[in-house]
């Protein structure tokens, strides 16, 4: 969580450059090591300047929340496709599919996997629904299973 402190003291005219400087500096910091950002002004702010600073701070908070959400979506996406890979391995070990079938299925899902493993579950959902065709070893049952899990994840995790 980020705490923002306002300390009265820097020239008000430097607000824009200050915001740009903090945005740049803030982006380069590890979230865990950045708990406090102090904005210091030499004189009291006008109401408009205070609103501008509040907008700036709110954008930082929103950005950090979004980055944190994507980090969680990415971790969950990687875990999801590790489970899918394990499912294919079990099918292969049981003789239900061949190695060629497993590779075919993984290739059919490559774009979806790339999206979901980078935290873009909505894009992965779109790709699956619009660009992945059920055929060959990639059966309707496999498609439906993956689609249902992605749909459920999005329903539970996106608000």
C-alpha positions as CSV (number, residue, x, y, z in Angstrom):
1,X,0.0,0.0,0.0
2,X,1.2,3.5,-0.8
3,X,0.9,6.3,1.6
4,X,1.1,9.8,0.3
5,X,2.3,12.7,2.6
6,X,1.7,16.3,1.8
7,X,4.3,18.5,3.5
8,X,4.1,22.3,3.0
9,X,7.3,23.7,1.2
10,X,8.9,23.5,-3.6
11,X,7.6,26.2,-5.8
12,X,4.0,25.8,-6.9
13,X,5.0,26.4,-10.5
14,X,7.1,23.3,-10.4
15,X,4.0,21.1,-9.8
16,X,4.0,19.7,-13.4
17,X,7.7,18.9,-13.4
18,X,7.4,17.5,-9.9
19,X,4.6,15.2,-10.9
20,X,6.5,14.0,-13.9
21,X,9.6,13.5,-11.8
22,X,7.7,11.5,-9.2
23,X,5.8,9.5,-11.9
24,X,9.1,8.5,-13.5
25,X,10.8,7.8,-10.1
26,X,7.8,6.0,-8.8
27,X,7.6,3.8,-11.9
28,X,11.2,2.7,-11.4
29,X,10.7,1.7,-7.7
30,X,9.7,-1.7,-6.4
31,X,6.3,-1.4,-4.9
32,X,7.3,-3.2,-1.7
33,X,10.1,-0.6,-1.1
34,X,8.0,2.5,-1.9
35,X,5.7,3.2,1.0
36,X,5.7,7.0,1.1
37,X,5.9,9.7,-1.5
38,X,6.3,13.2,0.0
39,X,5.2,16.2,-2.1
40,X,6.7,19.3,-0.7
41,X,5.5,22.9,-1.6
42,X,6.9,26.3,-0.6
43,X,3.5,27.9,-0.2
44,X,-0.1,26.9,0.3
45,X,-1.8,25.4,-2.8
46,X,-4.8,26.9,-4.4
47,X,-7.9,24.8,-4.5
48,X,-7.2,24.0,-8.2
49,X,-3.6,23.1,-7.4
50,X,-4.7,20.9,-4.6
51,X,-7.2,19.2,-7.0
52,X,-4.4,18.7,-9.5
53,X,-2.2,17.1,-6.8
54,X,-5.1,14.9,-5.6
55,X,-5.8,13.8,-9.2
56,X,-2.1,12.9,-9.6
57,X,-2.0,10.9,-6.4
58,X,-5.3,9.1,-7.3
59,X,-3.8,8.1,-10.6
60,X,-0.7,6.7,-8.8
61,X,-2.9,4.7,-6.5
62,X,-5.1,3.4,-9.4
63,X,-2.0,2.5,-11.4
64,X,-0.5,0.5,-8.5
65,X,-3.9,-1.3,-7.9
66,X,-4.0,-2.2,-11.6
67,X,-0.4,-3.4,-11.6
68,X,-1.1,-5.5,-8.5
69,X,-4.2,-7.0,-10.1
70,X,-2.3,-7.9,-13.3
71,X,0.5,-9.5,-11.1
72,X,-2.1,-11.7,-9.5
73,X,-3.8,-12.5,-12.9
74,X,-0.4,-13.4,-14.3
75,X,0.5,-15.8,-11.4
76,X,-3.0,-17.4,-11.7
77,X,-2.6,-17.7,-15.5
78,X,0.7,-19.5,-15.1
79,X,-0.8,-21.9,-12.6
80,X,-3.8,-22.5,-14.8
81,X,-1.7,-23.5,-17.8
82,X,0.7,-25.6,-15.6
83,X,-2.5,-27.6,-14.6
84,X,-3.5,-27.8,-18.3
85,X,-0.1,-29.2,-19.1
86,X,-0.3,-31.7,-16.3
87,X,-3.8,-32.8,-17.5
88,X,-2.3,-33.4,-21.0
89,X,0.5,-35.4,-19.5
90,X,-2.0,-37.6,-17.6
91,X,-4.0,-38.2,-20.8
92,X,-0.7,-39.1,-22.6
93,X,0.4,-41.4,-19.7
94,X,-3.0,-43.1,-19.9
95,X,-2.7,-43.6,-23.6
96,X,-5.7,-41.4,-24.3
97,X,-3.6,-39.1,-26.5
98,X,-0.3,-39.3,-28.3
99,X,2.6,-37.0,-28.0
100,X,1.7,-35.5,-31.3
101,X,-1.8,-34.9,-30.0
102,X,-0.5,-33.1,-26.9
103,X,1.7,-30.9,-29.0
104,X,-1.2,-30.1,-31.3
105,X,-3.4,-29.1,-28.4
106,X,-0.7,-26.9,-26.9
107,X,-0.1,-25.3,-30.3
108,X,-3.9,-24.6,-30.7
109,X,-3.9,-22.8,-27.3
110,X,-0.6,-20.9,-27.8
111,X,-2.1,-17.5,-28.2
112,X,-4.6,-18.1,-25.3
113,X,-1.8,-19.3,-23.1
114,X,0.4,-16.3,-23.9
115,X,-2.5,-13.9,-23.0
116,X,-3.6,-15.7,-19.9
117,X,0.0,-16.2,-18.6
118,X,0.7,-12.5,-19.0
119,X,-2.4,-11.7,-16.9
120,X,-4.7,-10.8,-19.9
121,X,-7.5,-13.3,-19.1
122,X,-10.1,-11.2,-21.0
123,X,-8.0,-11.2,-24.1
124,X,-7.4,-14.9,-23.7
125,X,-11.1,-15.5,-23.4
126,X,-11.7,-13.5,-26.6
127,X,-9.0,-15.4,-28.5
128,X,-10.4,-18.7,-27.4
129,X,-13.9,-17.8,-28.4
130,X,-13.1,-16.1,-31.7
131,X,-9.9,-17.7,-33.1
132,X,-9.5,-21.2,-31.7
133,X,-11.3,-23.9,-33.7
134,X,-12.2,-27.3,-32.3
135,X,-10.6,-29.9,-34.6
136,X,-8.5,-33.0,-34.4
137,X,-7.1,-33.9,-31.0
138,X,-8.4,-30.5,-29.7
139,X,-11.9,-31.8,-28.9
140,X,-15.0,-30.0,-27.9
141,X,-14.6,-31.5,-24.4
142,X,-11.2,-30.0,-24.0
143,X,-12.3,-26.7,-25.5
144,X,-15.4,-26.5,-23.2
145,X,-13.3,-27.4,-20.1
146,X,-10.8,-24.6,-20.8
147,X,-13.5,-22.1,-21.8
148,X,-15.5,-22.8,-18.6
149,X,-12.5,-22.4,-16.4
150,X,-11.4,-19.1,-18.0
151,X,-15.0,-17.8,-17.9
152,X,-15.3,-18.7,-14.2
153,X,-12.0,-17.1,-13.4
154,X,-13.1,-13.9,-15.0
155,X,-16.5,-13.9,-13.2
156,X,-14.8,-14.4,-9.9
157,X,-11.7,-12.2,-10.3
158,X,-12.7,-9.2,-12.4
159,X,-15.0,-6.6,-10.9
